[in-house]
């Protein structure tokens, strides 16, 4: 079975998850999704107070574990991925089983930043969305889904999200094979992407 590995990167609230869900809907059980957010280190990993942790820095993620999981999935083995709580900034004791599939998607702000991660991907996508739109989406998401206050979201954005985007996320755009403008709801770009993936699956079924 030929496995297609897709990496989706882009700024916070750019539409990466929307694009991944669209592909999941299009290809159903042939898609497994691993979010970079699952692989956040537990807060106890950091040598700074919890309110000083930089969650947008490349060191915030356990990339080696993600790479090991991708190796196993490519070999047809299931993995137990971490479960992370954004409320407590902790990894939970429980895990979630991810089964191998023909399409494996990794999505997250720094997915295209790490060289050791990029080497896995057959297709690298950067979702490019206006900064103001991303900020508004992040405020809405963090307040509704993660129990944050407006003030805490603003402070985090100015302290780490914006500078880390400029230093690490935005430059990773140059590593992409495809750049999708206007977020994950770009229907024309999405249709072209779906056709490309269908072509890959068709070729590999014949091998």
Phi, psi and omega in degrees: 000122177281129181255131176258118178257126183241128175254128179241116179243177180144168184295165177302130179063030179277340182118016181298312181295324178298316178295316180298318179294324178297318179292322176299317179294324183287326186242003170052236187290353179279000183242132168240139183242129172243118177270137177303327181300334178298336190256020171301138170296149173296151183303333180289347179290332188271146181265028179228160176302152185304323182283359178250001181292133178264097184282357181252006178271146180305332181286354182284348185247145177269081186290326180299321178294318178299318179297319178296322179293322178294321177301314181294317180297321177298328180275002178087017180255140176287159178229159175253101184274154180295158172242123187246137178258120177282346178285319182253356184056040183228152168278136178276161179291330179289158174232172180231126182283132175244123181272151176295150180209175183284335178235122178242124182248130171246124181228141180173166186300326186247020183304323182266002181282317189278125179297319182294337178273320182301329184295342179281336194275133172276335181217126182245124186238136174243124178266117189250116183226145180308139184300320181295320178295318179298318180298314180298319178296319182295318179301312180298313182296311185293327179286315185283318189260336187241008174067025181272160173266160179300319181297318181293323178295316179298315181297315181294321181299314182287326185282320186228316187300308182295309180295324179290326176298314182292325184276322188240318188284305182305316178297335181290349177302327182293345180271354185281146171277327182226133174247122181256110179281159174068027173080189186279006181253020179280097189296322180295311179297320180296319179297319178295321179295317179299317180296322179296317180293320177300319178298319179296315181296320180296315179298316184287337175290332183277345183281000000 
